[in-house]
Amino acid sequence: MREQASHAQRIQKTLEAATLKLASVLTDIMGQSGRAVLDALVAGETDPERLLALIGPRVKAPPRRSAPP
């Protein structure tokens, strides 16, 4: 369990270094929506609208907060 938390923290730090603040939209970046976005990023997706479309309906972030700037 501790190893999983440390793995998630490393991913979060890497994303923040790339100015991707996924954790400000998702409470669990390793959850279903977080993994979908991470998979798309790894596959080379850069379109903010397509990434936003991967976030599930249960995410409680306000639309303005999760929308691209």
ZILINDA-V100362 format. One record per pair of residues at least 12 apart in sequence whose C-alpha atoms are under 10 Angstrom apart, sorted by the first residue. I is the first residue (numbers start at 1). GAP is how many residues later the second one is. D is the distance in whole Angstrom. If there is no record, write none. Layout:
BEGIN
I_GAP_D / I_GAP_D
END
This chain:
BEGIN
4_26_9 / 5_25_10 / 7_23_10 / 8_20_9 / 8_21_7 / 8_22_7 / 9_20_9 / 11_18_9 / 11_19_9 / 11_27_9 / 12_17_8 / 12_18_10 / 15_23_9 / 21_45_10 / 22_12_8 / 22_15_9 / 22_16_9 / 22_44_9 / 24_37_8 / 24_41_8 / 24_42_8 / 25_30_9 / 25_34_8 / 25_35_8 / 25_36_6 / 25_37_8 / 25_38_10 / 25_40_7 / 25_41_6 / 25_42_9 / 26_29_9 / 26_33_7 / 26_34_8 / 26_35_7 / 26_40_9 / 27_32_9 / 27_33_9 / 27_34_9 / 32_22_9 / 32_23_8 / 32_24_8 / 33_18_10 / 33_19_10 / 33_20_10 / 33_21_6 / 33_22_5 / 33_23_6 / 33_24_9 / 33_25_9 / 33_26_8 / 34_20_9 / 34_21_7 / 34_22_9 / 35_19_9 / 35_20_10 / 36_15_8 / 36_17_10 / 36_18_6 / 36_19_8 / 36_20_9 / 37_13_9 / 37_14_6 / 37_15_8 / 37_16_9 / 37_17_6 / 37_18_7 / 38_13_9 / 38_16_10 / 40_14_9 / 47_21_9 / 48_18_10 / 48_19_8 / 48_20_6 / 48_21_9 / 49_18_8 / 49_19_7 / 51_15_10 / 51_16_10 / 51_17_9 / 52_14_7 / 52_15_7 / 52_16_8 / 53_14_10
END
